[in-house]
């Protein structure tokens, strides 16, 4: 008798839980809210991308083609899967001192896990994530990008 009571109690509890769930589903079926699904690609002009979204890594340059990257290599060291390669060269300045400057900043979008460790650990805030997401290409080689522009140089501190 005790086993039957326990069985029926569990059965009624399960049916009650099912009905509660179905009532929530029924309510939302008959009281639809605004459309949450965005109809991409038809709405490209009005598409809202959230500010926290991470699309691809970028290195902003100012109007004088200057960037903030000091070629310290911290972003390369903290990247968990080797997405970033920082190639630097040594140049002599007017004082005769040698200084390390950025030669090429290579970013492999196909290997990136979008963890943003590189952006968080950059001491000069030289790199950011852009909210772009249309990165489909036919050849994988097009996903390897050089972020510093040709002829760009380090921005002078103001």
C-alpha positions as CSV (number, residue, x, y, z in Angstrom):
1,X,0.0,0.0,0.0
2,X,2.9,2.4,0.8
3,X,4.5,1.8,-2.6
4,X,1.2,2.5,-4.4
5,X,0.8,5.8,-2.5
6,X,4.4,6.8,-3.4
7,X,3.8,5.8,-7.0
8,X,0.6,7.8,-7.3
9,X,2.1,10.8,-5.6
10,X,5.0,10.9,-8.1
11,X,2.6,10.4,-11.0
12,X,0.4,13.4,-9.9
13,X,3.5,15.5,-9.3
14,X,4.7,14.8,-12.8
15,X,1.3,15.6,-14.4
16,X,1.1,18.8,-12.4
17,X,4.6,19.8,-13.6
18,X,3.7,19.0,-17.2
19,X,0.5,21.1,-17.0
20,X,2.5,24.1,-15.5
21,X,4.9,23.9,-18.4
22,X,2.2,23.6,-21.0
23,X,0.3,26.6,-19.5
24,X,3.4,28.8,-19.9
25,X,3.8,27.6,-23.5
26,X,0.1,28.2,-24.2
27,X,0.3,31.7,-22.8
28,X,3.2,32.7,-25.0
29,X,1.5,31.0,-28.0
30,X,-1.6,33.1,-27.7
31,X,0.1,36.3,-26.5
32,X,3.0,36.7,-29.0
33,X,5.5,39.5,-28.2
34,X,7.5,41.4,-30.7
35,X,9.5,39.4,-33.2
36,X,12.9,38.6,-31.7
37,X,14.3,36.8,-34.7
38,X,16.1,39.1,-37.1
39,X,15.6,38.4,-40.7
40,X,19.1,38.4,-42.0
41,X,20.3,39.2,-44.7
42,X,17.2,41.2,-45.7
43,X,17.7,43.6,-42.8
44,X,21.4,44.5,-43.3
45,X,20.7,48.2,-43.3
46,X,18.9,48.1,-39.9
47,X,20.7,45.3,-38.3
48,X,21.7,45.9,-34.7
49,X,24.8,44.2,-33.4
50,X,25.3,44.1,-29.7
51,X,28.2,46.1,-28.4
52,X,29.8,43.1,-26.6
53,X,29.9,40.9,-29.7
54,X,33.3,39.9,-31.0
55,X,33.7,39.7,-34.7
56,X,37.3,40.0,-35.6
57,X,40.4,41.6,-34.2
58,X,41.3,45.0,-35.5
59,X,44.1,47.5,-34.9
60,X,42.8,51.1,-35.2
61,X,44.9,53.6,-37.0
62,X,44.4,57.4,-36.9
63,X,44.3,59.7,-39.9
64,X,48.1,59.9,-39.9
65,X,48.3,56.1,-40.3
66,X,49.6,55.7,-36.8
67,X,48.8,52.9,-34.4
68,X,49.4,52.3,-30.7
69,X,51.1,48.9,-30.9
70,X,54.6,48.9,-29.3
71,X,55.3,45.3,-30.4
72,X,55.7,44.1,-26.8
73,X,54.3,40.6,-27.8
74,X,52.0,40.2,-24.8
75,X,49.0,39.5,-27.0
76,X,51.0,36.8,-28.7
77,X,52.0,35.2,-25.4
78,X,48.5,35.1,-23.9
79,X,46.8,33.8,-27.0
80,X,45.8,30.2,-26.1
81,X,46.2,28.8,-29.6
82,X,48.7,30.9,-31.5
83,X,46.3,33.1,-33.5
84,X,48.6,36.2,-33.2
85,X,52.1,36.6,-34.5
86,X,53.9,39.9,-33.8
87,X,57.0,40.5,-35.9
88,X,59.2,43.3,-34.9
89,X,62.4,44.9,-36.1
90,X,65.0,47.0,-34.5
91,X,65.6,50.6,-35.7
92,X,68.1,53.2,-34.7
93,X,66.7,56.6,-33.7
94,X,68.4,60.0,-33.8
95,X,70.1,59.4,-30.5
96,X,71.8,56.3,-31.7
97,X,69.6,54.1,-29.5
98,X,68.1,51.0,-30.9
99,X,64.3,50.6,-30.5
100,X,62.0,47.8,-31.3
101,X,59.2,48.7,-33.7
102,X,56.3,46.7,-35.2
103,X,57.0,45.3,-38.6
104,X,54.0,43.0,-39.1
105,X,51.0,42.1,-36.9
106,X,49.5,38.9,-38.3
107,X,46.1,37.7,-37.1
108,X,44.6,34.3,-38.1
109,X,40.9,34.6,-37.9
110,X,40.4,30.9,-38.7
111,X,42.2,29.9,-35.5
112,X,40.7,32.6,-33.1
113,X,38.5,31.4,-30.3
114,X,37.3,35.0,-29.6
115,X,38.4,34.8,-25.9
116,X,39.6,38.4,-26.0
117,X,42.6,37.7,-23.8
118,X,44.7,39.6,-26.2
119,X,42.6,42.7,-26.0
120,X,42.3,42.5,-22.2
121,X,46.1,42.2,-21.7
122,X,47.3,44.8,-24.2
123,X,49.0,47.5,-22.2
124,X,48.7,50.1,-24.9
125,X,45.1,49.4,-25.9
126,X,46.3,48.9,-29.5
127,X,43.8,46.2,-30.5
128,X,40.1,45.8,-30.3
129,X,37.3,43.5,-31.5
130,X,35.1,44.9,-34.3
131,X,31.5,43.8,-34.4
132,X,31.8,42.4,-37.9
133,X,30.6,38.9,-38.5
134,X,30.5,38.3,-42.3
135,X,33.8,36.4,-42.6
136,X,32.9,33.7,-45.0
137,X,35.5,33.1,-47.7
138,X,36.2,30.4,-50.2
139,X,39.9,30.0,-49.4
140,X,41.3,29.7,-45.9
141,X,44.3,31.8,-46.7
142,X,42.1,34.9,-46.9
143,X,41.4,34.5,-43.1
144,X,45.0,35.4,-42.3
145,X,45.3,39.2,-42.1
146,X,47.9,41.8,-41.4
147,X,46.4,44.3,-39.0
148,X,49.0,47.0,-39.2
149,X,48.6,49.0,-42.4
150,X,51.6,49.4,-44.8
151,X,53.8,52.3,-43.8
152,X,52.1,52.8,-40.5
153,X,54.2,53.8,-37.5
154,X,53.8,54.1,-33.7
155,X,51.7,56.9,-32.5
156,X,53.6,59.5,-30.5
157,X,52.4,59.8,-26.9
158,X,50.6,63.1,-26.2
